[in-house]
Amino acid sequence: GEPVAEATVRVRVKGILEHTAAAGNGPVDALDHALRKALEEFYPSLKSMRLLDYKVRILDESKGTAAKTRVLITSGDGEETWGTVGVADNIIEASWKALVDSIEYKLRRDDRRS
């Protein structure tokens, strides 16, 4: 069969430690699902959010596998589309930063509207 990626996330939400796991079509998709699974109980508006596009760029190609990675994520919730960026030495950390920024953007935007 096809390989399945799985991500495990431990985050503290409103003082409560959430430990979740989820599968996905790759490590970033799994990370996205696990993070939102941990947060949706506390922030139901995240259920409408979707990762729409995911791009990876290597910032200094001459460094090969030691180069910094930039991840660009486009997300949306049916009302608006927004982009976030994560930069790190590895693709998973860069993806995590971009995903977290995307979720924080949505929550702050929703908070301003209420």
OpenMM code with the backbone's topology and positions (N, CA, C; nanometers):
from openmm import Vec3, app, unit

residues = "GLY GLU PRO VAL ALA GLU ALA THR VAL ARG VAL ARG VAL LYS GLY ILE LEU GLU HIS THR ALA ALA ALA GLY ASN GLY PRO VAL ASP ALA LEU ASP HIS ALA LEU ARG LYS ALA LEU GLU GLU PHE TYR PRO SER LEU LYS SER MET ARG LEU LEU ASP TYR LYS VAL ARG ILE LEU ASP GLU SER LYS GLY THR ALA ALA LYS THR ARG VAL LEU ILE THR SER GLY ASP GLY GLU GLU THR TRP GLY THR VAL GLY VAL ALA ASP ASN ILE ILE GLU ALA SER TRP LYS ALA LEU VAL ASP SER ILE GLU TYR LYS LEU ARG ARG ASP ASP ARG ARG SER".split()
positions = [
    Vec3(0.0809, -0.1189, 0.0000),
    Vec3(0.0000, 0.0000, 0.0000),
    Vec3(0.0853, 0.1255, 0.0000),
    Vec3(0.0181, 0.2365, -0.0068),
    Vec3(0.0865, 0.3653, -0.0056),
    Vec3(0.1336, 0.4000, 0.1351),
    Vec3(0.2471, 0.4673, 0.1444),
    Vec3(0.2923, 0.5089, 0.2774),
    Vec3(0.1987, 0.6151, 0.3349),
    Vec3(0.1788, 0.6095, 0.4645),
    Vec3(0.0939, 0.7057, 0.5336),
    Vec3(0.1800, 0.7822, 0.6324),
    Vec3(0.1696, 0.9130, 0.6289),
    Vec3(0.2432, 0.9959, 0.7243),
    Vec3(0.1559, 1.0179, 0.8470),
    Vec3(0.2201, 1.0226, 0.9620),
    Vec3(0.1487, 1.0489, 1.0862),
    Vec3(0.2256, 1.1536, 1.1647),
    Vec3(0.1523, 1.2442, 1.2269),
    Vec3(0.2137, 1.3471, 1.3108),
    Vec3(0.1506, 1.3427, 1.4488),
    Vec3(0.2319, 1.3671, 1.5482),
    Vec3(0.1864, 1.3767, 1.6864),
    Vec3(0.2160, 1.5177, 1.7345),
    Vec3(0.1178, 1.5787, 1.8005),
    Vec3(0.1315, 1.7161, 1.8476),
    Vec3(0.0948, 1.7231, 1.9948),
    Vec3(0.1778, 1.7933, 2.0711),
    Vec3(0.1462, 1.8239, 2.2114),
    Vec3(0.1480, 1.9748, 2.2259),
    Vec3(0.0323, 2.0315, 2.2580),
    Vec3(0.0214, 2.1763, 2.2764),
    Vec3(-0.0612, 2.2049, 2.4010),
    Vec3(-0.0291, 2.3158, 2.4655),
    Vec3(-0.1069, 2.3593, 2.5811),
    Vec3(-0.2060, 2.4640, 2.5318),
    Vec3(-0.3350, 2.4352, 2.5526),
    Vec3(-0.4419, 2.5236, 2.5078),
    Vec3(-0.5243, 2.5637, 2.6290),
    Vec3(-0.5246, 2.6926, 2.6595),
    Vec3(-0.6002, 2.7438, 2.7744),
    Vec3(-0.5674, 2.6651, 2.9014),
    Vec3(-0.4391, 2.6340, 2.9190),
    Vec3(-0.3932, 2.5645, 3.0384),
    Vec3(-0.4077, 2.4133, 3.0350),
    Vec3(-0.4635, 2.3599, 2.9282),
    Vec3(-0.4859, 2.2152, 2.9177),
    Vec3(-0.3897, 2.1575, 2.8142),
    Vec3(-0.3187, 2.0512, 2.8527),
    Vec3(-0.2265, 1.9863, 2.7606),
    Vec3(-0.3045, 1.8944, 2.6676),
    Vec3(-0.2979, 1.9233, 2.5395),
    Vec3(-0.3628, 1.8407, 2.4377),
    Vec3(-0.2546, 1.7601, 2.3665),
    Vec3(-0.2760, 1.6306, 2.3554),
    Vec3(-0.1813, 1.5413, 2.2885),
    Vec3(-0.2611, 1.4649, 2.1834),
    Vec3(-0.2379, 1.4974, 2.0568),
    Vec3(-0.3158, 1.4363, 1.9498),
    Vec3(-0.2245, 1.3816, 1.8410),
    Vec3(-0.2806, 1.2944, 1.7619),
    Vec3(-0.2100, 1.2401, 1.6457),
    Vec3(-0.3078, 1.2375, 1.5294),
    Vec3(-0.2542, 1.2480, 1.4099),
    Vec3(-0.3377, 1.2407, 1.2904),
    Vec3(-0.2526, 1.1925, 1.1735),
    Vec3(-0.3188, 1.1341, 1.0770),
    Vec3(-0.2528, 1.0884, 0.9549),
    Vec3(-0.2812, 1.1882, 0.8436),
    Vec3(-0.1994, 1.1820, 0.7396),
    Vec3(-0.2205, 1.2719, 0.6270),
    Vec3(-0.1528, 1.2212, 0.5016),
    Vec3(-0.1658, 1.2985, 0.3960),
    Vec3(-0.1066, 1.2639, 0.2668),
    Vec3(0.0401, 1.3025, 0.2586),
    Vec3(0.1028, 1.3198, 0.3690),
    Vec3(0.2425, 1.3591, 0.3801),
    Vec3(0.2617, 1.4189, 0.5179),
    Vec3(0.3847, 1.4458, 0.5556),
    Vec3(0.4091, 1.4937, 0.6917),
    Vec3(0.3449, 1.6284, 0.7235),
    Vec3(0.3377, 1.7181, 0.6275),
    Vec3(0.2798, 1.8501, 0.6545),
    Vec3(0.1281, 1.8406, 0.6657),
    Vec3(0.0659, 1.7617, 0.5810),
    Vec3(-0.0787, 1.7404, 0.5903),
    Vec3(-0.1131, 1.6756, 0.7242),
    Vec3(-0.0342, 1.5779, 0.7658),
    Vec3(-0.0567, 1.5122, 0.8952),
    Vec3(-0.0384, 1.6115, 1.0097),
    Vec3(0.0629, 1.6954, 1.0009),
    Vec3(0.0878, 1.7969, 1.1037),
    Vec3(-0.0290, 1.8953, 1.1113),
    Vec3(-0.0783, 1.9379, 0.9964),
    Vec3(-0.1934, 2.0285, 0.9904),
    Vec3(-0.3151, 1.9648, 1.0576),
    Vec3(-0.3432, 1.8391, 1.0241),
    Vec3(-0.4589, 1.7701, 1.0828),
    Vec3(-0.4433, 1.7518, 1.2339),
    Vec3(-0.3245, 1.7145, 1.2786),
    Vec3(-0.3024, 1.6919, 1.4217),
    Vec3(-0.3147, 1.8220, 1.5011),
    Vec3(-0.2592, 1.9291, 1.4486),
    Vec3(-0.2654, 2.0575, 1.5181),
    Vec3(-0.4095, 2.1065, 1.5281),
    Vec3(-0.4816, 2.1006, 1.4174),
    Vec3(-0.6204, 2.1473, 1.4221),
    Vec3(-0.7083, 2.0557, 1.5067),
    Vec3(-0.6784, 1.9273, 1.5082),
    Vec3(-0.7520, 1.8331, 1.5933),
    Vec3(-0.7367, 1.8724, 1.7406),
    Vec3(-0.6176, 1.9165, 1.7780),
    Vec3(-0.5927, 1.9586, 1.9162),
    Vec3(-0.6634, 2.0894, 1.9500),
    Vec3(-0.6824, 2.1749, 1.8509),
    Vec3(-0.7345, 2.3094, 1.8764),
    Vec3(-0.8839, 2.3270, 1.8515),
    Vec3(-0.9440, 2.2455, 1.7663),
    Vec3(-1.0824, 2.2690, 1.7237),
    Vec3(-1.1839, 2.2629, 1.8372),
    Vec3(-1.1582, 2.1823, 1.9387),
    Vec3(-1.2508, 2.1762, 2.0525),
    Vec3(-1.2576, 2.3123, 2.1228),
    Vec3(-1.1456, 2.3814, 2.1279),
    Vec3(-1.1375, 2.5113, 2.1946),
    Vec3(-1.1743, 2.6261, 2.1003),
    Vec3(-1.1467, 2.6075, 1.9722),
    Vec3(-1.1697, 2.7109, 1.8712),
    Vec3(-1.2453, 2.6490, 1.7533),
    Vec3(-1.3773, 2.6325, 1.7662),
    Vec3(-1.4560, 2.5640, 1.6623),
    Vec3(-1.4484, 2.6297, 1.5242),
    Vec3(-1.4180, 2.7585, 1.5183),
    Vec3(-1.4121, 2.8257, 1.3876),
    Vec3(-1.3000, 2.7703, 1.2997),
    Vec3(-1.2052, 2.6990, 1.3590),
    Vec3(-1.0963, 2.6408, 1.2798),
    Vec3(-1.1454, 2.5294, 1.1877),
    Vec3(-1.2647, 2.4766, 1.2150),
    Vec3(-1.3183, 2.3687, 1.1306),
    Vec3(-1.3401, 2.4147, 0.9872),
    Vec3(-1.3636, 2.5441, 0.9677),
    Vec3(-1.3866, 2.5960, 0.8323),
    Vec3(-1.2561, 2.6266, 0.7586),
    Vec3(-1.1455, 2.6222, 0.8289),
    Vec3(-1.0165, 2.6587, 0.7698),
    Vec3(-0.9574, 2.5429, 0.6899),
    Vec3(-0.8997, 2.5760, 0.5749),
    Vec3(-0.8359, 2.4755, 0.4895),
    Vec3(-0.7006, 2.5255, 0.4421),
    Vec3(-0.6071, 2.4341, 0.4303),
    Vec3(-0.4788, 2.4639, 0.3687),
    Vec3(-0.5010, 2.4532, 0.2175),
    Vec3(-0.4845, 2.5633, 0.1464),
    Vec3(-0.5158, 2.5673, 0.0036),
    Vec3(-0.3944, 2.5453, -0.0857),
    Vec3(-0.2779, 2.5915, -0.0405),
    Vec3(-0.1572, 2.5770, -0.1221),
    Vec3(-0.0364, 2.5704, -0.0305),
    Vec3(0.0646, 2.4984, -0.0755),
    Vec3(0.1853, 2.4762, 0.0033),
    Vec3(0.3040, 2.4794, -0.0921),
    Vec3(0.3975, 2.5709, -0.0664),
    Vec3(0.5151, 2.5823, -0.1529),
    Vec3(0.6407, 2.5831, -0.0674),
    Vec3(0.7455, 2.5240, -0.1210),
    Vec3(0.8737, 2.5184, -0.0514),
    Vec3(0.9800, 2.5821, -0.1398),
    Vec3(1.0624, 2.6650, -0.0786),
    Vec3(1.1742, 2.7265, -0.1492),
    Vec3(1.3000, 2.7074, -0.0655),
    Vec3(1.4094, 2.6791, -0.1319),
    Vec3(1.5395, 2.6709, -0.0663),
    Vec3(1.6043, 2.8082, -0.0807),
    Vec3(1.6478, 2.8666, 0.0319),
    Vec3(1.6944, 3.0046, 0.0291),
    Vec3(1.8373, 3.0204, -0.0209),
    Vec3(1.9241, 2.9254, 0.0053),
    Vec3(2.0626, 2.9343, -0.0421),
    Vec3(2.1006, 2.7992, -0.1009),
    Vec3(2.0732, 2.7826, -0.2283),
    Vec3(2.0924, 2.6530, -0.2936),
    Vec3(2.2352, 2.6021, -0.2849),
    Vec3(2.3321, 2.6928, -0.2744),
    Vec3(2.4722, 2.6493, -0.2707),
    Vec3(2.5046, 2.5689, -0.1450),
    Vec3(2.4205, 2.5791, -0.0416),
    Vec3(2.4435, 2.5039, 0.0823),
    Vec3(2.3818, 2.3647, 0.0787),
    Vec3(2.3146, 2.3312, -0.0293),
    Vec3(2.2567, 2.1975, -0.0433),
    Vec3(2.1571, 2.1664, 0.0665),
    Vec3(2.1726, 2.0503, 0.1295),
    Vec3(2.0775, 2.0089, 0.2328),
    Vec3(2.0915, 2.0888, 0.3619),
    Vec3(2.1962, 2.1698, 0.3756),
    Vec3(2.2135, 2.2541, 0.4944),
    Vec3(2.1483, 2.3917, 0.4768),
    Vec3(2.0873, 2.4150, 0.3621),
    Vec3(2.0261, 2.5451, 0.3342),
    Vec3(1.8992, 2.5652, 0.4157),
    Vec3(1.8684, 2.6904, 0.4431),
    Vec3(1.7417, 2.7229, 0.5095),
    Vec3(1.6271, 2.6988, 0.4122),
    Vec3(1.5146, 2.6576, 0.4683),
    Vec3(1.3954, 2.6287, 0.3899),
    Vec3(1.2884, 2.7320, 0.4209),
    Vec3(1.2246, 2.7829, 0.3168),
    Vec3(1.1121, 2.8754, 0.3346),
    Vec3(0.9864, 2.8049, 0.2862),
    Vec3(0.8864, 2.8016, 0.3719),
    Vec3(0.7579, 2.7412, 0.3385),
    Vec3(0.6540, 2.8519, 0.3289),
    Vec3(0.5806, 2.8520, 0.2195),
    Vec3(0.4722, 2.9480, 0.1996),
    Vec3(0.3410, 2.8708, 0.1975),
    Vec3(0.2500, 2.9097, 0.2847),
    Vec3(0.1208, 2.8421, 0.2940),
    Vec3(0.0104, 2.9420, 0.2621),
    Vec3(-0.0830, 2.8993, 0.1800),
    Vec3(-0.2049, 2.9764, 0.1566),
    Vec3(-0.3188, 2.9002, 0.2223),
    Vec3(-0.3934, 2.9699, 0.3068),
    Vec3(-0.5063, 2.9099, 0.3775),
    Vec3(-0.6316, 2.9906, 0.3492),
    Vec3(-0.7455, 2.9310, 0.3778),
    Vec3(-0.8711, 3.0017, 0.3603),
    Vec3(-0.9795, 2.9394, 0.4450),
    Vec3(-1.0897, 3.0139, 0.4583),
    Vec3(-1.2015, 2.9647, 0.5391),
    Vec3(-1.3361, 2.9853, 0.4699),
    Vec3(-1.3334, 3.0057, 0.3392),
    Vec3(-1.4567, 3.0288, 0.2654),
    Vec3(-1.4950, 3.1751, 0.2574),
    Vec3(-1.4400, 3.2568, 0.3463),
    Vec3(-1.4667, 3.4006, 0.3454),
    Vec3(-1.3455, 3.4798, 0.2983),
    Vec3(-1.2290, 3.4313, 0.3329),
    Vec3(-1.1054, 3.5036, 0.3051),
    Vec3(-0.9934, 3.4036, 0.2791),
    Vec3(-0.8920, 3.4495, 0.2071),
    Vec3(-0.7713, 3.3711, 0.1824),
    Vec3(-0.6529, 3.4513, 0.2335),
    Vec3(-0.5561, 3.3844, 0.2966),
    Vec3(-0.4387, 3.4539, 0.3491),
    Vec3(-0.3157, 3.3650, 0.3346),
    Vec3(-0.1999, 3.4286, 0.3402),
    Vec3(-0.0743, 3.3560, 0.3267),
    Vec3(0.0151, 3.3765, 0.4469),
    Vec3(0.0906, 3.2740, 0.4803),
    Vec3(0.1878, 3.2818, 0.5887),
    Vec3(0.3173, 3.2159, 0.5437),
    Vec3(0.4253, 3.2491, 0.6142),
    Vec3(0.5583, 3.2011, 0.5776),
    Vec3(0.6278, 3.1462, 0.7015),
    Vec3(0.7011, 3.0385, 0.6834),
    Vec3(0.7866, 2.9850, 0.7892),
    Vec3(0.9250, 2.9610, 0.7322),
    Vec3(1.0274, 2.9962, 0.8085),
    Vec3(1.1660, 2.9752, 0.7655),
    Vec3(1.2399, 2.9023, 0.8770),
    Vec3(1.3121, 2.7983, 0.8401),
    Vec3(1.3896, 2.7221, 0.9386),
    Vec3(1.4935, 2.6375, 0.8658),
    Vec3(1.5765, 2.5717, 0.9452),
    Vec3(1.6790, 2.4840, 0.8884),
    Vec3(1.6207, 2.3559, 0.8310),
    Vec3(1.5000, 2.3178, 0.8770),
    Vec3(1.4401, 2.1968, 0.8201),
    Vec3(1.2956, 2.2234, 0.7787),
    Vec3(1.2497, 2.1448, 0.6862),
    Vec3(1.1194, 2.1678, 0.6236),
    Vec3(1.0029, 2.1492, 0.7208),
    Vec3(1.0149, 2.0573, 0.8142),
    Vec3(0.9051, 2.0338, 0.9084),
    Vec3(0.8904, 2.1528, 1.0028),
    Vec3(1.0013, 2.2035, 1.0539),
    Vec3(0.9944, 2.3201, 1.1429),
    Vec3(0.9430, 2.4432, 1.0680),
    Vec3(0.9886, 2.4635, 0.9462),
    Vec3(0.9400, 2.5765, 0.8661),
    Vec3(0.7900, 2.5620, 0.8402),
    Vec3(0.7462, 2.4405, 0.8132),
    Vec3(0.6037, 2.4148, 0.7905),
    Vec3(0.5235, 2.4415, 0.9174),
    Vec3(0.5753, 2.3971, 1.0313),
    Vec3(0.5092, 2.4192, 1.1604),
    Vec3(0.4894, 2.5687, 1.1843),
    Vec3(0.5950, 2.6472, 1.1621),
    Vec3(0.5863, 2.7921, 1.1841),
    Vec3(0.4796, 2.8549, 1.0948),
    Vec3(0.4760, 2.8153, 0.9692),
    Vec3(0.3768, 2.8709, 0.8766),
    Vec3(0.2351, 2.8273, 0.9151),
    Vec3(0.2186, 2.7019, 0.9569),
    Vec3(0.0868, 2.6531, 0.9988),
    Vec3(0.0373, 2.7267, 1.1230),
    Vec3(0.1243, 2.7413, 1.2221),
    Vec3(0.0861, 2.8100, 1.3457),
    Vec3(0.0493, 2.9551, 1.3160),
    Vec3(0.1288, 3.0223, 1.2340),
    Vec3(0.0972, 3.1610, 1.1984),
    Vec3(-0.0373, 3.1703, 1.1267),
    Vec3(-0.0672, 3.0740, 1.0430),
    Vec3(-0.1936, 3.0739, 0.9707),
    Vec3(-0.3121, 3.0593, 1.0663),
    Vec3(-0.2991, 2.9691, 1.1616),
    Vec3(-0.4054, 2.9489, 1.2607),
    Vec3(-0.4199, 3.0723, 1.3488),
    Vec3(-0.3077, 3.1293, 1.3916),
    Vec3(-0.3142, 3.2502, 1.4743),
    Vec3(-0.3795, 3.3654, 1.3985),
    Vec3(-0.3487, 3.3779, 1.2695),
    Vec3(-0.4109, 3.4826, 1.1892),
    Vec3(-0.5629, 3.4654, 1.1887),
    Vec3(-0.6076, 3.3431, 1.1622),
    Vec3(-0.7522, 3.3170, 1.1578),
    Vec3(-0.8178, 3.3491, 1.2913),
    Vec3(-0.7587, 3.3046, 1.4000),
    Vec3(-0.8190, 3.3276, 1.5314),
    Vec3(-0.8224, 3.4764, 1.5659),
    Vec3(-0.7165, 3.5482, 1.5347),
    Vec3(-0.7152, 3.6932, 1.5614),
    Vec3(-0.8174, 3.7661, 1.4752),
    Vec3(-0.8265, 3.7263, 1.3500),
    Vec3(-0.9244, 3.7885, 1.2606),
    Vec3(-1.0661, 3.7618, 1.3105),
    Vec3(-1.0938, 3.6375, 1.3491),
    Vec3(-1.2265, 3.6033, 1.4007),
    Vec3(-1.2567, 3.6810, 1.5287),
    Vec3(-1.1549, 3.6980, 1.6130),
    Vec3(-1.1722, 3.7702, 1.7392),
    Vec3(-1.2056, 3.9174, 1.7138),
    Vec3(-1.1422, 3.9769, 1.6134),
    Vec3(-1.1708, 4.1175, 1.5794),
    Vec3(-1.3134, 4.1347, 1.5282),
    Vec3(-1.3664, 4.0305, 1.4652),
    Vec3(-1.5010, 4.0384, 1.4078),
    Vec3(-1.6107, 4.0196, 1.5116),
    Vec3(-1.5769, 3.9613, 1.6253),
    Vec3(-1.6821, 3.9338, 1.7247),
    Vec3(-1.6963, 4.0462, 1.8247),
] * unit.nanometer
topology = app.Topology()
chain = topology.addChain("A")
for resn in residues:
    res = topology.addResidue(resn, chain)
    for name in ("N", "CA", "C"):
        topology.addAtom(name, app.Element.getBySymbol(name[0]), res)
